[in-house]
């Protein structure tokens, strides 16, 4: 049983699935009750069909960027927009590719951010509880992300007008 001090010491984790949802991830986290001892987990479920029974959840939040500072860690699908938004804010991120999707681009993006040491990666939903239990360790020492603006306009114009 948790005492009041344990509740205050729990790390806040936000799980982000994007617009399409990621039911297998949400269900795996929701059904693991042991995680609640150390983490206060909030789930963003998007258009997913699984409705959590044990953890706080919401479908969408247009003010999400303003609330990012409220969380210690983020678990997200391997959506480029979500990952790079969190990295631009300097957040600690655990990426889980949604292999339920027909296309496999999330696997490739997860491999890229993992091999670049920008994010920790959990390759499959089956091991998510273990990865959450180790999230403090696996997300420490990651490289900081520096956004590079795309500024090839001059080169593109030169190419167009010189061709």
Wavefront OBJ file of the C-alpha trace (Angstrom):
o trace
v 0.000 0.000 0.000
v 1.275 3.472 -0.906
v 1.776 6.105 1.751
v 1.571 9.849 1.106
v 5.360 10.225 0.725
v 5.393 7.498 -1.957
v 2.712 9.355 -3.898
v 4.762 12.565 -3.870
v 7.907 10.718 -4.959
v 6.344 8.982 -7.948
v 7.663 10.148 -11.296
v 5.104 11.552 -13.707
v 4.991 9.776 -17.071
v 2.923 10.746 -20.103
v 2.278 8.126 -22.767
v 1.539 9.636 -26.195
v 0.091 7.522 -29.004
v -0.621 10.192 -31.584
v -3.896 10.586 -33.410
v -4.391 7.019 -34.591
v -3.931 5.349 -31.215
v -1.828 2.381 -30.162
v -4.162 0.013 -28.308
v -1.639 -2.737 -27.541
v 0.704 -0.257 -25.827
v -2.070 1.448 -23.870
v -3.539 -1.859 -22.722
v -0.161 -3.280 -21.665
v 0.604 -0.214 -19.543
v -2.918 0.086 -18.153
v -3.071 -3.538 -17.043
v 0.311 -3.471 -15.285
v -0.740 -2.339 -11.820
v 2.755 -2.692 -10.288
v 3.953 0.344 -12.250
v 1.632 2.506 -10.141
v 3.936 2.064 -7.124
v 6.678 4.176 -8.692
v 4.986 6.101 -11.489
v 2.001 8.344 -11.985
v 1.162 7.414 -15.578
v -1.246 9.369 -17.776
v -2.269 7.908 -21.145
v -3.099 9.822 -24.330
v -5.039 7.290 -26.412
v -5.887 9.188 -29.604
v -8.484 7.353 -31.667
v -7.650 4.035 -30.021
v -10.527 1.745 -29.117
v -9.123 0.427 -25.814
v -10.339 2.545 -22.896
v -8.051 2.273 -19.846
v -9.593 0.922 -16.662
v -6.812 1.638 -14.154
v -5.014 4.783 -15.249
v -5.987 8.336 -16.096
v -6.403 8.911 -19.816
v -7.553 11.399 -22.418
v -8.030 11.210 -26.178
v -6.560 14.534 -27.308
v -5.366 17.738 -25.673
v -4.815 20.825 -27.800
v -2.845 22.360 -24.905
v -0.397 19.451 -24.615
v 2.695 21.537 -25.397
v 1.887 23.837 -22.487
v 1.688 20.845 -20.107
v 4.929 19.109 -21.082
v 6.803 20.587 -18.123
v 4.463 18.695 -15.745
v 6.006 15.316 -16.661
v 9.340 13.679 -15.879
v 9.346 11.118 -18.701
v 7.545 10.482 -21.966
v 6.700 7.232 -23.680
v 5.639 7.690 -27.264
v 4.874 5.878 -30.463
v 7.565 6.383 -33.078
v 5.819 9.299 -34.738
v 8.333 11.853 -35.988
v 6.257 14.878 -34.978
v 5.852 13.712 -31.393
v 9.431 12.525 -30.948
v 11.073 15.662 -32.281
v 8.680 17.991 -30.435
v 9.668 16.298 -27.145
v 13.366 16.379 -28.046
v 13.155 20.094 -28.880
v 11.841 20.626 -25.342
v 14.783 18.616 -23.969
v 12.629 15.797 -22.584
v 13.583 12.226 -21.725
v 11.822 9.926 -24.164
v 11.217 6.201 -24.468
v 10.070 5.310 -27.996
v 7.927 2.270 -28.794
v 7.345 1.644 -32.514
v 3.750 0.803 -33.332
v 4.241 -2.464 -35.195
v 0.444 -2.872 -35.411
v 0.499 -0.363 -38.269
v 0.605 -1.636 -41.847
v 3.594 0.543 -42.734
v 6.841 -0.042 -40.890
v 8.312 3.472 -40.873
v 8.003 3.657 -37.085
v 10.487 0.806 -36.702
v 13.010 2.671 -38.845
v 12.540 5.946 -36.968
v 12.873 4.173 -33.599
v 16.105 2.560 -34.788
v 17.410 5.958 -35.923
v 16.710 7.832 -32.662
v 18.013 4.863 -30.671
v 21.258 4.495 -32.610
v 21.746 8.278 -32.467
v 21.346 8.131 -28.656
v 18.528 10.680 -28.758
v 15.896 8.417 -27.164
v 15.665 5.116 -25.365
v 13.823 2.476 -27.407
v 11.547 -0.372 -26.406
v 11.391 -2.547 -29.533
v 8.141 -4.304 -28.644
v 5.106 -3.832 -26.426
v 5.701 -7.165 -24.654
v 8.685 -5.702 -22.774
v 7.208 -2.271 -21.980
v 6.885 -2.825 -18.206
v 10.588 -3.700 -17.922
v 11.533 -0.644 -19.979
v 9.379 1.627 -17.806
v 10.929 0.220 -14.636
v 14.358 1.152 -16.071
v 13.316 4.447 -17.689
v 15.428 6.607 -15.391
v 18.579 4.661 -16.308
v 17.863 4.187 -20.036
v 16.989 7.842 -20.632
v 19.926 9.291 -18.713
v 23.014 10.162 -20.715
v 21.162 10.569 -24.008
v 22.487 13.129 -26.469
v 20.774 16.494 -26.606
v 18.927 17.233 -29.781
v 19.705 20.396 -31.675
v 17.112 21.375 -34.225
v 18.659 22.352 -37.519
v 16.627 24.671 -39.675
v 16.264 23.695 -43.303
v 17.860 26.539 -45.232
v 18.485 25.224 -48.708
v 16.221 27.789 -50.388
v 19.141 29.555 -52.086
v 20.556 26.261 -53.395
v 17.141 25.216 -54.705
v 16.620 28.569 -56.484
v 20.110 28.384 -57.999
v 19.375 24.886 -59.246
v 16.045 25.927 -60.768
v 17.364 29.032 -62.516
v 20.683 27.545 -63.630
v 19.179 24.418 -65.148
l 1 2 3 4 5 6 7 8 9 10 11 12 13 14 15 16 17 18 19 20 21 22 23 24 25 26 27 28 29 30 31 32 33 34 35 36 37 38 39 40 41 42 43 44 45 46 47 48 49 50 51 52 53 54 55 56 57 58 59 60 61 62 63 64 65 66 67 68 69 70 71 72 73 74 75 76 77 78 79 80 81 82 83 84 85 86 87 88 89 90 91 92 93 94 95 96 97 98 99 100 101 102 103 104 105 106 107 108 109 110 111 112 113 114 115 116 117 118 119 120 121 122 123 124 125 126 127 128 129 130 131 132 133 134 135 136 137 138 139 140 141 142 143 144 145 146 147 148 149 150 151 152 153 154 155 156 157 158 159 160 161 162 163
